[in-house]
Amino acid sequence: MRAIAVLGSLACLSVVVAACGGSEPPPDAWSPPSDVATFELTTEKAEALIRFRCTQCHSDSAVRKARMTADEWRARIDVCKAKPGGAVIGVTERNALADWLARRP
């Protein structure tokens, strides 16, 4: 009986981790710089970053339709980071993504 309870708990935990974006993107999809304070994102890398960081909770179209300044994007990303199970994104990624989102066509 106890084994069933443990298995049930493990199954629930794996669902929660998966829902919270517990998996990392493939290494070739997005790899943030390790020692650069600022950098420019290519469209391909920005879209990969959005796909692996933002669409865990938001639809792709919601991100694409939103129009904000870079500072507004930074603030919005910080709100997402602060939520339980929220976005896992570093400061360098956040700044580069906010700049890219603000100036995209």
Short mmCIF file of the C-alpha atoms (twelve columns), coordinates in Angstrom:
data_MODEL
# 
_entry.id   MODEL 
# 
loop_
_atom_site.group_PDB 
_atom_site.id 
_atom_site.type_symbol 
_atom_site.label_atom_id 
_atom_site.label_alt_id 
_atom_site.label_comp_id 
_atom_site.label_asym_id 
_atom_site.label_seq_id 
_atom_site.Cartn_x 
_atom_site.Cartn_y 
_atom_site.Cartn_z 
_atom_site.pdbx_PDB_model_num 
ATOM 1   C CA . MET A 1   0.000  0.000  0.000   1 
ATOM 2   C CA . ARG A 2   2.815  2.374  0.867   1 
ATOM 3   C CA . ALA A 3   4.544  1.628  -2.452  1 
ATOM 4   C CA . ILE A 4   1.419  2.754  -4.316  1 
ATOM 5   C CA . ALA A 5   1.348  6.023  -2.364  1 
ATOM 6   C CA . VAL A 6   5.029  6.665  -3.134  1 
ATOM 7   C CA . LEU A 7   4.516  5.935  -6.844  1 
ATOM 8   C CA . GLY A 8   1.501  8.224  -6.898  1 
ATOM 9   C CA . SER A 9   3.522  11.015 -5.287  1 
ATOM 10  C CA . LEU A 10  6.345  10.572 -7.778  1 
ATOM 11  C CA . ALA A 11  3.906  10.683 -10.692 1 
ATOM 12  C CA . CYS A 12  2.375  13.932 -9.384  1 
ATOM 13  C CA . LEU A 13  5.800  15.461 -8.869  1 
ATOM 14  C CA . SER A 14  6.884  14.633 -12.414 1 
ATOM 15  C CA . VAL A 15  3.742  16.295 -13.803 1 
ATOM 16  C CA . VAL A 16  4.390  19.435 -11.747 1 
ATOM 17  C CA . VAL A 17  8.040  19.634 -12.835 1 
ATOM 18  C CA . ALA A 18  7.089  19.166 -16.480 1 
ATOM 19  C CA . ALA A 19  4.389  21.841 -16.241 1 
ATOM 20  C CA . CYS A 20  6.810  24.302 -14.694 1 
ATOM 21  C CA . GLY A 21  9.294  24.050 -17.516 1 
ATOM 22  C CA . GLY A 22  11.644 21.691 -15.716 1 
ATOM 23  C CA . SER A 23  13.153 20.486 -18.974 1 
ATOM 24  C CA . GLU A 24  15.999 22.341 -20.563 1 
ATOM 25  C CA . PRO A 25  16.064 23.157 -24.257 1 
ATOM 26  C CA . PRO A 26  18.395 21.237 -26.533 1 
ATOM 27  C CA . PRO A 27  21.908 22.719 -26.395 1 
ATOM 28  C CA . ASP A 28  21.797 23.955 -29.993 1 
ATOM 29  C CA . ALA A 29  18.463 25.757 -29.511 1 
ATOM 30  C CA . TRP A 30  19.641 28.403 -27.056 1 
ATOM 31  C CA . SER A 31  22.794 28.854 -25.125 1 
ATOM 32  C CA . PRO A 32  23.221 32.128 -23.246 1 
ATOM 33  C CA . PRO A 33  26.634 33.740 -23.137 1 
ATOM 34  C CA . SER A 34  28.630 32.937 -20.042 1 
ATOM 35  C CA . ASP A 35  30.762 36.045 -19.670 1 
ATOM 36  C CA . VAL A 36  29.148 38.803 -21.725 1 
ATOM 37  C CA . ALA A 37  27.104 41.473 -19.973 1 
ATOM 38  C CA . THR A 38  25.259 42.568 -23.118 1 
ATOM 39  C CA . PHE A 39  24.868 41.015 -26.527 1 
ATOM 40  C CA . GLU A 40  22.570 41.043 -29.524 1 
ATOM 41  C CA . LEU A 41  20.110 38.245 -30.183 1 
ATOM 42  C CA . THR A 42  19.522 36.958 -33.672 1 
ATOM 43  C CA . THR A 43  15.903 36.442 -34.636 1 
ATOM 44  C CA . GLU A 44  16.437 32.675 -34.600 1 
ATOM 45  C CA . LYS A 45  17.886 32.675 -31.075 1 
ATOM 46  C CA . ALA A 46  15.264 35.117 -29.776 1 
ATOM 47  C CA . GLU A 47  12.463 32.920 -31.089 1 
ATOM 48  C CA . ALA A 48  14.085 29.852 -29.526 1 
ATOM 49  C CA . LEU A 49  14.384 31.699 -26.217 1 
ATOM 50  C CA . ILE A 50  10.705 32.679 -26.362 1 
ATOM 51  C CA . ARG A 51  9.721  29.118 -27.247 1 
ATOM 52  C CA . PHE A 52  11.671 27.597 -24.329 1 
ATOM 53  C CA . ARG A 53  11.134 30.297 -21.701 1 
ATOM 54  C CA . CYS A 54  7.828  32.066 -22.401 1 
ATOM 55  C CA . THR A 55  5.532  29.526 -24.011 1 
ATOM 56  C CA . GLN A 56  5.603  27.344 -20.925 1 
ATOM 57  C CA . CYS A 57  2.805  29.646 -19.703 1 
ATOM 58  C CA . HIS A 58  1.910  31.940 -22.646 1 
ATOM 59  C CA . SER A 59  0.792  31.230 -26.176 1 
ATOM 60  C CA . ASP A 60  3.228  32.147 -28.910 1 
ATOM 61  C CA . SER A 61  0.681  34.546 -30.383 1 
ATOM 62  C CA . ALA A 62  0.280  36.391 -27.055 1 
ATOM 63  C CA . VAL A 63  4.004  37.133 -26.975 1 
ATOM 64  C CA . ARG A 64  4.058  38.102 -30.665 1 
ATOM 65  C CA . LYS A 65  1.075  40.466 -30.361 1 
ATOM 66  C CA . ALA A 66  2.304  42.320 -27.266 1 
ATOM 67  C CA . ARG A 67  4.040  45.634 -27.948 1 
ATOM 68  C CA . MET A 68  6.067  47.293 -25.203 1 
ATOM 69  C CA . THR A 69  9.232  49.270 -24.687 1 
ATOM 70  C CA . ALA A 70  12.371 47.419 -23.577 1 
ATOM 71  C CA . ASP A 71  11.875 48.637 -19.992 1 
ATOM 72  C CA . GLU A 72  8.245  47.476 -20.027 1 
ATOM 73  C CA . TRP A 73  9.349  44.059 -21.328 1 
ATOM 74  C CA . ARG A 74  11.975 43.816 -18.553 1 
ATOM 75  C CA . ALA A 75  9.312  44.573 -15.955 1 
ATOM 76  C CA . ARG A 76  6.895  42.047 -17.500 1 
ATOM 77  C CA . ILE A 77  9.578  39.338 -17.593 1 
ATOM 78  C CA . ASP A 78  10.422 40.074 -13.937 1 
ATOM 79  C CA . VAL A 79  6.737  39.567 -13.030 1 
ATOM 80  C CA . CYS A 80  6.798  36.212 -14.826 1 
ATOM 81  C CA . LYS A 81  10.017 35.224 -13.024 1 
ATOM 82  C CA . ALA A 82  8.509  36.054 -9.633  1 
ATOM 83  C CA . LYS A 83  5.490  33.777 -10.015 1 
ATOM 84  C CA . PRO A 84  5.650  30.280 -8.494  1 
ATOM 85  C CA . GLY A 85  6.980  28.022 -11.234 1 
ATOM 86  C CA . GLY A 86  7.598  31.115 -13.328 1 
ATOM 87  C CA . ALA A 87  10.068 31.815 -16.086 1 
ATOM 88  C CA . VAL A 88  13.598 30.592 -15.578 1 
ATOM 89  C CA . ILE A 89  15.620 33.303 -17.285 1 
ATOM 90  C CA . GLY A 90  18.835 35.027 -16.312 1 
ATOM 91  C CA . VAL A 91  19.431 38.781 -16.286 1 
ATOM 92  C CA . THR A 92  21.532 38.690 -19.468 1 
ATOM 93  C CA . GLU A 93  18.854 36.692 -21.292 1 
ATOM 94  C CA . ARG A 94  16.126 38.966 -19.950 1 
ATOM 95  C CA . ASN A 95  17.858 42.152 -21.071 1 
ATOM 96  C CA . ALA A 96  18.687 40.836 -24.531 1 
ATOM 97  C CA . LEU A 97  15.182 39.451 -25.024 1 
ATOM 98  C CA . ALA A 98  13.533 42.678 -23.820 1 
ATOM 99  C CA . ASP A 99  15.661 44.727 -26.224 1 
ATOM 100 C CA . TRP A 100 14.875 42.369 -29.108 1 
ATOM 101 C CA . LEU A 101 11.128 42.276 -28.362 1 
ATOM 102 C CA . ALA A 102 10.954 46.074 -28.161 1 
ATOM 103 C CA . ARG A 103 12.581 46.625 -31.560 1 
ATOM 104 C CA . ARG A 104 11.155 43.726 -33.570 1 
ATOM 105 C CA . PRO A 105 8.962  44.552 -36.561 1 
# 
